[in-house]
């Protein structure tokens, strides 16, 4: 049980990672744990022992009866208990929990809207997977209420940032574009893989700052995250996109 004074519960003080498991094999686990460790350094928390992390992950898979299936394993690291108000104890003792849930892959392209909720590109938390995800929750709820699957989030300057739970890419004149990290973007594991695979294919790549008009002029749009790999976008705000060969090749290359 999580005690009522846990700082993740009371303040969202902590980090998480979601790792894809396929038949008990964890996809890109080292990259996820590297990011978790880097996030701990930013937040001033001790990083967890990697062997213990994997033990908890396997225990979560087994406990959920998913050791042979496609599953999402979530690691939640909180700053632990104690401290009055915002102040942590002098020597915080983080709490680590792993849970597992079935994660069937998406079978259709995604339909998106542009959310009214903005991504705070000025906050360090925008580039971390913190437990404070309320803006993302609200953006996704806005999309669902509009009959869409996902939401495009702009940052405080009105530039493209990401989706509520994915990185954002678009294709124009054969080149691949994605919002730069300083737009308030998480350095997604699948984002990095997609960029690497595109480079191997000889595709021109541009980390950029662009407004939503870039999506209106794009040939194709797609999303990436650790669970979906590459997911094509069918429409944004009613503007439809046809299937695109590069999106299909990248989806195959990531092989989620």
C-alpha positions as a Python dict, from the first residue, in 0.01 Angstrom:
ca = {
    (1, 'X'): (0, 0, 0),
    (2, 'X'): (110, 357, -69),
    (3, 'X'): (103, 551, 260),
    (4, 'X'): (-93, 878, 270),
    (5, 'X'): (223, 1085, 324),
    (6, 'X'): (389, 959, 4),
    (7, 'X'): (508, 1263, -192),
    (8, 'X'): (413, 1109, -523),
    (9, 'X'): (55, 1079, -396),
    (10, 'X'): (35, 1421, -231),
    (11, 'X'): (251, 1634, -465),
    (12, 'X'): (327, 1439, -781),
    (13, 'X'): (691, 1438, -668),
    (14, 'X'): (846, 1160, -873),
    (15, 'X'): (895, 1002, -1212),
    (16, 'X'): (761, 714, -1418),
    (17, 'X'): (854, 503, -1717),
    (18, 'X'): (633, 277, -1927),
    (19, 'X'): (817, -15, -2086),
    (20, 'X'): (681, -253, -2348),
    (21, 'X'): (716, -623, -2264),
    (22, 'X'): (677, -889, -2532),
    (23, 'X'): (672, -1247, -2408),
    (24, 'X'): (876, -1142, -2105),
    (25, 'X'): (1136, -944, -2302),
    (26, 'X'): (1157, -574, -2219),
    (27, 'X'): (1196, -346, -2522),
    (28, 'X'): (1467, -78, -2490),
    (29, 'X'): (1490, -128, -2114),
    (30, 'X'): (1839, 23, -2086),
    (31, 'X'): (1724, 341, -2259),
    (32, 'X'): (1425, 371, -2025),
    (33, 'X'): (1642, 323, -1716),
    (34, 'X'): (1899, 571, -1848),
    (35, 'X'): (1621, 829, -1879),
    (36, 'X'): (1488, 745, -1533),
    (37, 'X'): (1837, 787, -1387),
    (38, 'X'): (1882, 1121, -1566),
    (39, 'X'): (1545, 1238, -1437),
    (40, 'X'): (1643, 1144, -1081),
    (41, 'X'): (1955, 1359, -1116),
    (42, 'X'): (1744, 1658, -1223),
    (43, 'X'): (1501, 1610, -934),
    (44, 'X'): (1772, 1542, -678),
    (45, 'X'): (1663, 1185, -605),
    (46, 'X'): (1881, 875, -576),
    (47, 'X'): (1839, 648, -877),
    (48, 'X'): (1705, 297, -817),
    (49, 'X'): (1917, -15, -845),
    (50, 'X'): (1870, -157, -1194),
    (51, 'X'): (1866, -518, -1085),
    (52, 'X'): (1592, -440, -834),
    (53, 'X'): (1397, -254, -1102),
    (54, 'X'): (1400, -553, -1335),
    (55, 'X'): (1309, -788, -1050),
    (56, 'X'): (1002, -576, -970),
    (57, 'X'): (907, -558, -1338),
    (58, 'X'): (918, -936, -1377),
    (59, 'X'): (724, -977, -1054),
    (60, 'X'): (457, -739, -1188),
    (61, 'X'): (429, -933, -1515),
    (62, 'X'): (397, -1263, -1334),
    (63, 'X'): (146, -1126, -1084),
    (64, 'X'): (-73, -996, -1367),
    (65, 'X'): (-48, -1324, -1558),
    (66, 'X'): (115, -1145, -1852),
    (67, 'X'): (461, -1302, -1864),
    (68, 'X'): (391, -1452, -2208),
    (69, 'X'): (190, -1161, -2351),
    (70, 'X'): (229, -809, -2488),
    (71, 'X'): (215, -584, -2185),
    (72, 'X'): (287, -235, -2058),
    (73, 'X'): (500, -236, -1744),
    (74, 'X'): (489, 92, -1559),
    (75, 'X'): (761, 192, -1314),
    (76, 'X'): (657, 459, -1066),
    (77, 'X'): (931, 618, -856),
    (78, 'X'): (816, 861, -588),
    (79, 'X'): (1022, 1080, -359),
    (80, 'X'): (900, 867, -70),
    (81, 'X'): (735, 970, 253),
    (82, 'X'): (785, 1264, 481),
    (83, 'X'): (859, 1630, 478),
    (84, 'X'): (618, 1907, 568),
    (85, 'X'): (445, 2084, 281),
    (86, 'X'): (672, 2119, -20),
    (87, 'X'): (1000, 2046, 160),
    (88, 'X'): (1147, 1698, 130),
    (89, 'X'): (1323, 1521, 416),
    (90, 'X'): (1697, 1585, 425),
    (91, 'X'): (1760, 1232, 299),
    (92, 'X'): (1460, 1119, 92),
    (93, 'X'): (1401, 747, 55),
    (94, 'X'): (1232, 693, -282),
    (95, 'X'): (954, 441, -323),
    (96, 'X'): (949, 223, -638),
    (97, 'X'): (645, 36, -766),
    (98, 'X'): (596, -171, -1082),
    (99, 'X'): (262, -262, -1234),
    (100, 'X'): (167, -445, -1554),
    (101, 'X'): (-133, -431, -1786),
    (102, 'X'): (-220, -583, -2122),
    (103, 'X'): (-115, -358, -2412),
    (104, 'X'): (-263, -463, -2746),
    (105, 'X'): (-119, -259, -3035),
    (106, 'X'): (-339, -1, -3210),
    (107, 'X'): (-500, -134, -3526),
    (108, 'X'): (-612, 190, -3692),
    (109, 'X'): (-457, 530, -3767),
    (110, 'X'): (-520, 795, -3501),
    (111, 'X'): (-761, 1086, -3528),
    (112, 'X'): (-640, 1403, -3354),
    (113, 'X'): (-763, 1745, -3250),
    (114, 'X'): (-557, 2044, -3140),
    (115, 'X'): (-613, 2085, -2766),
    (116, 'X'): (-670, 2412, -2586),
    (117, 'X'): (-445, 2291, -2302),
    (118, 'X'): (-88, 2414, -2355),
    (119, 'X'): (244, 2247, -2285),
    (120, 'X'): (457, 2453, -2045),
    (121, 'X'): (783, 2464, -2239),
    (122, 'X'): (939, 2686, -1970),
    (123, 'X'): (916, 2417, -1703),
    (124, 'X'): (1193, 2157, -1654),
    (125, 'X'): (911, 1907, -1596),
    (126, 'X'): (814, 1932, -1965),
    (127, 'X'): (1124, 1731, -2053),
    (128, 'X'): (1079, 1470, -1779),
    (129, 'X'): (827, 1191, -1722),
    (130, 'X'): (710, 1329, -1390),
    (131, 'X'): (407, 1219, -1193),
    (132, 'X'): (253, 1564, -1257),
    (133, 'X'): (69, 1477, -1581),
    (134, 'X'): (-256, 1667, -1529),
    (135, 'X'): (-216, 1886, -1840),
    (136, 'X'): (-177, 1571, -2049),
    (137, 'X'): (-479, 1414, -1883),
    (138, 'X'): (-689, 1721, -1962),
    (139, 'X'): (-567, 1735, -2323),
    (140, 'X'): (-652, 1367, -2376),
    (141, 'X'): (-995, 1420, -2217),
    (142, 'X'): (-1055, 1710, -2453),
    (143, 'X'): (-971, 1486, -2747),
    (144, 'X'): (-1197, 1205, -2628),
    (145, 'X'): (-1485, 1446, -2576),
    (146, 'X'): (-1444, 1555, -2938),
    (147, 'X'): (-1450, 1195, -3063),
    (148, 'X'): (-1075, 1186, -3133),
    (149, 'X'): (-805, 944, -3018),
    (150, 'X'): (-535, 1192, -2923),
    (151, 'X'): (-460, 1561, -2881),
    (152, 'X'): (-194, 1779, -3038),
    (153, 'X'): (-50, 2006, -2768),
    (154, 'X'): (97, 2346, -2846),
    (155, 'X'): (340, 2515, -2609),
    (156, 'X'): (304, 2854, -2442),
    (157, 'X'): (437, 3027, -2756),
    (158, 'X'): (183, 2852, -2980),
    (159, 'X'): (440, 2617, -3135),
    (160, 'X'): (384, 2246, -3187),
    (161, 'X'): (506, 2036, -2894),
    (162, 'X'): (367, 1682, -2878),
    (163, 'X'): (59, 1470, -2832),
    (164, 'X'): (-81, 1400, -2488),
    (165, 'X'): (105, 1068, -2468),
    (166, 'X'): (329, 1060, -2774),
    (167, 'X'): (588, 1246, -2975),
    (168, 'X'): (476, 1416, -3296),
    (169, 'X'): (625, 1391, -3647),
    (170, 'X'): (526, 1513, -3992),
    (171, 'X'): (655, 1468, -4346),
    (172, 'X'): (687, 1745, -4604),
    (173, 'X'): (864, 1723, -4943),
    (174, 'X'): (1018, 1392, -4838),
    (175, 'X'): (1181, 1535, -4522),
    (176, 'X'): (1096, 1436, -4166),
    (177, 'X'): (1012, 1705, -3910),
    (178, 'X'): (957, 1690, -3536),
    (179, 'X'): (935, 1959, -3265),
    (180, 'X'): (1270, 2039, -3105),
    (181, 'X'): (1317, 1936, -2743),
    (182, 'X'): (1328, 2300, -2628),
    (183, 'X'): (966, 2335, -2742),
    (184, 'X'): (878, 2148, -2421),
    (185, 'X'): (917, 1800, -2564),
    (186, 'X'): (1001, 1477, -2388),
    (187, 'X'): (1294, 1294, -2545),
    (188, 'X'): (1088, 984, -2618),
    (189, 'X'): (1260, 648, -2654),
    (190, 'X'): (1063, 565, -2970),
    (191, 'X'): (1122, 923, -3093),
    (192, 'X'): (1495, 859, -3084),
    (193, 'X'): (1454, 524, -3258),
    (194, 'X'): (1242, 677, -3535),
    (195, 'X'): (1500, 950, -3595),
    (196, 'X'): (1780, 692, -3609),
    (197, 'X'): (1592, 467, -3851),
    (198, 'X'): (1503, 764, -4074),
    (199, 'X'): (1869, 866, -4085),
    (200, 'X'): (1962, 511, -4190),
    (201, 'X'): (1710, 543, -4474),
    (202, 'X'): (1879, 865, -4590),
    (203, 'X'): (1580, 1084, -4499),
    (204, 'X'): (1647, 1451, -4428),
    (205, 'X'): (1560, 1526, -4063),
    (206, 'X'): (1471, 1858, -3904),
    (207, 'X'): (1419, 1928, -3532),
    (208, 'X'): (1222, 2248, -3561),
    (209, 'X'): (999, 2511, -3407),
    (210, 'X'): (679, 2538, -3606),
    (211, 'X'): (318, 2636, -3563),
    (212, 'X'): (13, 2419, -3633),
    (213, 'X'): (8, 2542, -3992),
    (214, 'X'): (297, 2301, -4055),
    (215, 'X'): (61, 2008, -3998),
    (216, 'X'): (-197, 2155, -4234),
    (217, 'X'): (69, 2161, -4508),
    (218, 'X'): (216, 1817, -4431),
    (219, 'X'): (194, 1511, -4653),
    (220, 'X'): (165, 1279, -4353),
    (221, 'X'): (171, 1289, -3974),
    (222, 'X'): (251, 1017, -3722),
    (223, 'X'): (297, 960, -3351),
    (224, 'X'): (555, 760, -3157),
    (225, 'X'): (580, 620, -2807),
    (226, 'X'): (722, 312, -2640),
    (227, 'X'): (400, 112, -2664),
    (228, 'X'): (275, 200, -3012),
    (229, 'X'): (606, 243, -3193),
    (230, 'X'): (492, 442, -3499),
    (231, 'X'): (121, 513, -3541),
    (232, 'X'): (-2, 690, -3852),
    (233, 'X'): (-242, 983, -3815),
    (234, 'X'): (-561, 974, -4023),
    (235, 'X'): (-679, 1329, -3955),
    (236, 'X'): (-618, 1640, -3744),
    (237, 'X'): (-901, 1887, -3687),
    (238, 'X'): (-1080, 1738, -3987),
    (239, 'X'): (-782, 1759, -4225),
    (240, 'X'): (-729, 1407, -4362),
    (241, 'X'): (-397, 1237, -4445),
    (242, 'X'): (-343, 952, -4689),
    (243, 'X'): (-121, 652, -4609),
    (244, 'X'): (247, 729, -4667),
    (245, 'X'): (529, 493, -4757),
    (246, 'X'): (784, 646, -4519),
    (247, 'X'): (547, 613, -4224),
    (248, 'X'): (493, 249, -4314),
    (249, 'X'): (868, 183, -4342),
    (250, 'X'): (939, 346, -4007),
    (251, 'X'): (658, 153, -3842),
    (252, 'X'): (806, -171, -3973),
    (253, 'X'): (1158, -68, -3865),
    (254, 'X'): (1052, 4, -3507),
    (255, 'X'): (860, -323, -3499),
    (256, 'X'): (646, -264, -3195),
}
